[in-house]
Amino acid sequence: MSRPVASRAVASRAALLAGVAVAVAAALGACGGGAAYRLDRRIHRGGVSAGDAARARALVGEGDRLWADRLDPGRLAAALSRWEAAVAIDDGDWATYARLARGYFFQADAILGFQASGGRYPYGTHADPAAIRRYREAHRRGLAAALRGMAARSPELEQRLEAGIDMDRAVVVLGTDAAALIYWYVANLGRWAQGGGVRALLRSRGVIVGCLSHLRRVDPGYFYGGADRLLGVYFAAAPSIVGGDLDQSRVHFDAALRRGSAYLGTAVLAAEFLDRKARDRASFEARLRGVLARAAQSAPELAPENEVERRKARALLDRAESYFKR
């Protein structure tokens, strides 16, 4: 007689875990297990000739100039190809791996995500399978670049990963100069892994939070409070069973805004995750209208990113009525 009850309990537990995984994926995503933090090959540290070093520097410079026009899909792709060619020459160039990690994230977030969702935001119901694959592939390349960059920067981290140590413990050997690699690793990893399945999402929650917690210790200001921003998303979107906490989310978003309000993505994410979860329509609309009111010239170095965030803000405002139905 106890078997049907037990079966129902197992089914309920499975449903609960599935719901948890979906929420975690929406917050930050997660990695597809150890494959997301195991190198496919060792870093080549043999050095390069003077001629090759000069060619690599020239390619990096070309990529940097193209990056300035990154809202143009063709010029962005060209920048990425130049940087890829540079690290093919010099595998130890961890700073260019950081460029690639950020570049692939931008390509996915600013271009491929909108293509995959038919121009809508949030990127949820996708209509074009080929575009979805391109979107995920850009994030996969971004996380792979960040991973190689971290290993290139730190032979000790490479050794730890080879020994089977998980990333959340391996990453603690990295310092402030690796902040970009840590941040863009997590940012790409989360988006890429949304399609990785329930078990992968649940298994890697500790890696995501561990990396962000370490980043917050070594460089809390990196990319306009990036660690706090992503932790704010996590605590808002995750159910309480895996650490969700709206008060903690608010603390992290507030910290990120204090460290760098010039990046409009913080306000957009706070509205999308914290205000929606808290059912605070007034704050939701105020944040997004504030984003739309900001002048583009207020942060010229972020003009492409902030233009994308304005597009997201308009899309979220258009959906406010459906989000806050009574």
C-alpha positions in Angstrom: 0.0 0.0 0.0 2.9 2.3 0.6 4.3 2.2 -3.0 1.7 4.5 -4.6 2.3 7.1 -1.9 6.1 6.7 -2.3 5.7 7.1 -6.1 3.7 10.2 -5.7 6.3 11.6 -3.3 9.1 10.8 -5.8 7.1 12.4 -8.6 6.5 15.5 -6.5 10.1 15.7 -5.6 11.1 15.4 -9.3 8.6 18.2 -10.2 10.0 20.4 -7.5 13.6 19.9 -8.7 12.6 20.6 -12.2 11.0 23.9 -11.1 14.1 24.8 -9.2 16.3 24.1 -12.2 14.2 26.3 -14.4 14.4 29.1 -12.0 18.2 28.7 -11.5 18.6 28.7 -15.3 16.6 31.9 -15.6 18.7 33.5 -13.0 22.2 32.7 -14.1 22.0 29.4 -15.9 24.6 26.9 -14.9 27.3 24.8 -16.4 26.9 21.5 -18.1 29.0 19.8 -15.5 32.7 19.3 -15.5 33.0 19.8 -19.2 32.5 23.5 -18.7 35.6 23.8 -16.6 38.0 21.2 -18.0 40.4 22.3 -20.6 40.4 20.5 -24.0 44.2 20.8 -24.2 47.0 22.3 -22.0 48.1 25.9 -22.4 51.1 26.2 -24.7 53.7 28.2 -22.6 56.7 27.8 -24.9 56.7 31.5 -25.9 56.6 32.9 -29.4 59.2 34.4 -31.7 59.6 38.1 -32.0 58.0 38.1 -35.4 55.0 36.1 -34.3 54.6 38.3 -31.2 54.5 41.4 -33.5 51.9 39.7 -35.7 49.8 38.8 -32.7 50.0 42.4 -31.4 48.9 43.8 -34.8 45.9 41.4 -34.8 44.9 42.5 -31.3 45.1 46.1 -32.4 43.0 45.5 -35.4 40.4 43.7 -33.3 40.3 46.6 -30.8 39.6 49.1 -33.5 36.8 46.9 -35.0 35.4 46.4 -31.5 34.6 50.1 -31.2 31.9 49.5 -33.8 30.6 46.3 -32.2 26.9 47.1 -32.8 27.7 46.4 -36.5 27.4 42.5 -36.7 30.0 42.3 -39.5 32.6 44.4 -37.7 32.0 42.6 -34.4 32.6 39.3 -36.2 35.8 40.6 -37.7 37.0 41.8 -34.3 36.4 38.3 -32.9 38.3 36.7 -35.8 41.3 38.9 -35.3 41.5 38.1 -31.6 41.0 34.4 -32.3 43.9 34.6 -34.8 46.1 36.4 -32.1 45.6 33.7 -29.5 46.2 31.0 -32.1 49.7 32.5 -32.3 50.1 33.2 -28.6 48.2 30.8 -26.4 49.4 32.5 -23.3 47.8 35.9 -24.1 45.3 35.8 -21.4 44.2 39.5 -21.8 43.1 38.7 -25.4 41.2 35.7 -24.2 39.3 38.1 -21.9 38.5 40.3 -24.9 37.1 37.2 -26.7 35.0 36.2 -23.7 33.4 39.6 -23.5 33.1 39.8 -27.3 31.3 36.5 -27.7 28.9 37.5 -24.8 28.1 40.7 -26.6 27.5 39.0 -29.9 25.1 36.6 -28.3 23.3 39.2 -26.1 23.1 42.1 -28.5 22.6 40.2 -31.8 22.0 36.5 -31.7 19.6 36.5 -28.8 17.2 38.9 -30.5 17.5 36.9 -33.7 16.7 33.6 -31.9 13.7 35.1 -30.1 12.2 36.9 -33.1 13.2 40.3 -31.8 11.6 39.8 -28.4 13.0 40.1 -24.9 13.3 38.3 -22.5 14.9 35.6 -24.6 12.4 32.9 -23.8 10.2 31.4 -26.5 12.5 30.9 -29.4 11.2 30.3 -32.9 14.3 29.6 -34.9 16.3 26.5 -34.0 19.3 27.5 -36.1 19.4 30.9 -34.4 19.2 29.2 -31.0 22.2 27.1 -31.9 24.2 30.2 -33.0 23.3 32.0 -29.8 24.4 29.1 -27.6 27.5 28.5 -29.6 28.6 32.1 -29.1 28.2 31.7 -25.4 30.1 28.4 -25.5 33.0 30.1 -27.3 32.9 32.9 -24.7 33.1 30.5 -21.7 35.8 28.5 -23.4 37.9 31.6 -24.1 37.5 32.7 -20.5 38.5 29.3 -19.2 41.6 29.2 -21.4 42.4 32.7 -20.3 42.2 31.8 -16.6 44.5 28.8 -17.2 46.9 30.9 -19.2 47.0 33.5 -16.4 47.6 30.9 -13.7 49.5 27.7 -14.1 48.3 26.8 -10.6 44.6 27.0 -11.7 45.4 24.9 -14.7 47.0 22.3 -12.5 44.1 22.3 -10.1 41.6 21.7 -12.9 43.8 18.9 -14.3 43.7 17.3 -10.8 39.9 17.3 -10.8 39.4 20.2 -8.4 36.1 21.9 -9.1 36.1 25.4 -10.4 34.6 27.0 -7.3 37.7 25.9 -5.4 40.2 26.3 -8.2 39.3 29.9 -8.9 40.5 31.2 -5.5 44.1 31.3 -6.8 43.1 34.1 -9.2 43.6 37.7 -8.2 42.3 41.1 -9.3 43.9 41.1 -12.7 41.8 38.1 -13.7 38.5 39.8 -12.8 37.5 40.1 -16.4 38.1 36.4 -17.1 36.1 35.3 -14.0 33.1 37.6 -14.8 32.8 36.8 -18.5 33.3 33.1 -17.7 30.2 33.1 -15.4 28.2 35.4 -17.7 28.7 33.2 -20.7 28.4 30.0 -18.8 25.0 30.9 -17.4 23.5 31.7 -20.7 25.0 28.7 -22.5 23.9 26.2 -20.0 20.2 27.1 -20.0 19.7 24.3 -22.6 22.0 21.9 -20.7 19.3 20.0 -18.8 18.0 19.8 -15.2 20.8 17.8 -13.7 23.5 20.0 -15.2 21.8 23.1 -13.9 21.4 21.9 -10.4 24.9 20.3 -10.2 26.7 23.5 -11.1 24.9 26.1 -8.9 27.9 26.0 -6.5 30.3 26.8 -9.3 28.3 29.9 -10.4 27.9 31.2 -6.8 31.5 30.3 -5.9 33.0 32.1 -8.8 30.9 35.2 -8.2 31.6 35.2 -4.5 35.4 35.1 -5.2 35.1 37.9 -7.8 33.2 40.0 -5.3 36.2 39.6 -2.9 39.0 40.3 -5.3 37.3 43.1 -7.5 33.8 44.0 -6.5 33.8 47.0 -8.9 34.7 45.1 -12.0 32.3 45.9 -14.9 30.2 48.2 -12.8 29.6 46.0 -9.9 29.3 42.8 -12.0 29.6 40.2 -9.2 26.8 41.9 -7.2 24.7 42.4 -10.3 24.7 38.7 -11.1 24.3 37.7 -7.5 21.3 40.0 -7.4 19.8 38.1 -10.3 20.5 34.8 -8.6 18.9 35.6 -5.3 15.8 37.1 -7.0 15.2 34.2 -9.4 16.1 31.2 -7.3 13.5 29.6 -5.1 14.2 29.7 -1.4 15.0 25.9 -1.4 18.3 26.8 -3.3 19.0 30.1 -1.5 16.5 32.5 -3.2 16.1 35.6 -1.0 14.6 38.9 -2.2 16.2 40.9 0.6 19.6 39.5 -0.4 18.9 40.3 -4.0 18.1 43.9 -3.2 21.3 44.2 -1.2 23.4 43.0 -4.2 21.6 45.1 -6.8 21.9 48.2 -4.6 25.6 47.5 -4.2 26.0 47.1 -8.0 24.2 50.4 -8.6 26.4 52.2 -6.1 29.5 50.8 -7.8 28.5 51.7 -11.3 25.1 53.0 -12.4 26.5 54.0 -15.8 25.9 50.5 -17.0 22.1 50.4 -17.6 22.0 46.6 -17.6 22.0 46.6 -13.8 18.7 48.6 -13.6 17.2 46.4 -16.4 18.0 43.2 -14.5 16.8 44.6 -11.2 13.5 45.4 -12.8 13.3 42.1 -14.7 14.1 39.9 -11.8 13.8 41.7 -8.4 10.8 44.0 -9.1 8.8 41.3 -11.0 9.4 38.7 -8.2 8.5 41.3 -5.5 5.4 42.3 -7.5 6.5 45.9 -7.4 5.2 47.5 -10.5 6.0 51.0 -9.5 9.7 50.2 -9.1 9.7 48.1 -12.2 8.4 50.9 -14.4 10.4 53.6 -12.7 13.7 51.7 -13.3 12.9 51.1 -16.9 11.7 54.6 -17.6 14.9 55.8 -16.0 16.9 53.6 -18.4 15.1 55.1 -21.4 15.6 58.6 -20.1 19.4 58.3 -19.8 21.4 60.2 -22.4 23.6 58.0 -24.6 26.6 60.4 -24.1 26.5 59.9 -20.3 28.8 56.9 -20.7 30.3 56.8 -24.2 32.5 53.8 -23.5 29.3 51.8 -22.9 27.2 53.3 -25.7 26.7 49.9 -27.6 25.9 48.0 -24.4 23.5 50.7 -23.2 21.7 50.8 -26.5 21.0 47.1 -26.2 19.8 47.7 -22.6 17.4 50.4 -23.8 16.0 47.9 -26.3 15.4 45.4 -23.5 13.8 48.1 -21.3 11.3 49.0 -24.0 10.4 45.4 -24.5 9.9 44.8 -20.8 7.8 47.9 -20.4 5.6 46.7 -23.3 4.9 43.5 -21.3 4.2 45.2 -17.9 0.5 44.6 -18.1 1.0 40.8 -18.5 3.6 40.7 -15.8 1.5 42.4 -13.1 -1.9 40.9 -13.7 -3.9 40.7 -10.5 
